[in-house]
């Protein structure tokens, strides 16, 4: 059973949040996009852990990407690494990806 979450409501209520984990049974609505001001709601957020939906979740969380320092993707996070979205996460100092993600992605520029 999968639960669909309106993530902006959670973030707005948790200003001291420093880590966000999105588990296997949690999904974002199709086409979900956080508003630009979402980064101001949780300025301490630095770590994102994803079990599934690497591309769609990063797409929806674009306003938060510049403040992240750590991104971890689980073994079922997706077959392709969204390099374009990772460029927005310019402050990453830790990136943990499973072999399945790396194998499906294009490692060239």
C-alpha positions in Angstrom: 0.0 0.0 0.0 1.4 3.4 -1.0 0.6 6.7 0.7 0.7 9.9 -1.3 2.0 12.9 0.6 1.7 16.6 0.2 5.2 17.3 1.3 4.9 21.0 1.5 2.5 20.6 4.4 5.1 18.5 6.3 8.0 20.9 5.6 6.0 24.0 6.7 5.4 22.4 10.1 9.0 21.3 10.7 11.3 24.3 10.6 14.1 22.5 12.4 14.2 19.5 10.1 17.7 18.5 9.1 17.1 15.1 7.5 14.2 13.9 5.3 13.7 10.3 4.4 11.1 9.2 1.9 10.4 5.5 2.3 9.4 2.8 -0.2 5.6 3.2 0.4 5.5 7.0 0.2 5.0 8.8 -3.1 4.5 12.3 -4.2 1.5 13.2 -6.4 2.1 13.0 -10.1 3.9 16.2 -11.3 4.4 17.4 -7.7 6.6 20.5 -7.4 7.5 22.2 -4.1 7.0 26.0 -4.2 10.3 28.1 -4.4 9.8 29.3 -0.9 10.0 25.8 0.6 13.7 26.1 1.2 13.0 28.9 3.7 10.5 26.7 5.6 13.3 24.2 6.7 16.6 26.0 6.3 18.5 23.4 8.3 17.6 20.5 5.9 20.8 19.0 4.7 20.2 15.3 4.2 17.8 13.5 1.9 17.4 9.7 1.8 15.2 8.1 -0.9 14.1 4.5 -1.2 12.4 4.9 -4.5 11.6 7.4 -7.2 15.0 9.1 -7.4 14.2 11.2 -10.5 10.6 12.1 -9.7 11.4 13.0 -6.1 14.4 15.1 -7.0 12.3 16.8 -9.7 9.6 17.7 -7.1 12.1 18.9 -4.5 14.1 21.2 -6.7 13.9 24.2 -4.4 15.7 22.2 -1.6 18.5 20.8 -3.7 21.0 23.7 -3.3 21.0 23.3 0.5 21.6 19.5 0.6 25.0 18.2 1.7 24.1 14.5 1.7 22.0 12.4 -0.7 21.4 8.7 -0.3 19.4 6.6 -2.7 18.2 3.1 -1.8 18.6 0.0 -4.0 15.3 0.5 -5.7 15.6 4.3 -6.2 15.5 4.1 -9.9 17.4 2.9 -13.0 18.8 6.3 -14.0 20.7 9.0 -12.3 19.2 12.5 -13.0 22.5 14.3 -13.6 20.8 17.6 -14.5 19.0 17.7 -11.2 22.2 16.8 -9.3 23.8 19.9 -10.7 21.4 21.9 -8.6 22.6 20.1 -5.5 25.9 22.0 -5.7 26.7 21.7 -2.0 26.7 17.9 -1.8 29.6 16.5 0.1 28.2 13.0 0.3 26.5 11.0 -2.4 25.5 7.4 -1.8 24.1 5.6 -4.8 23.4 1.9 -5.4 25.0 0.0 -8.3 21.6 -0.2 -10.0 21.4 3.5 -10.3 25.0 3.9 -11.6 24.7 1.0 -14.0 21.6 2.6 -15.7 23.0 6.1 -15.9 25.2 7.7 -18.5 28.5 8.4 -16.7 29.7 10.8 -19.4 29.2 14.6 -19.6 
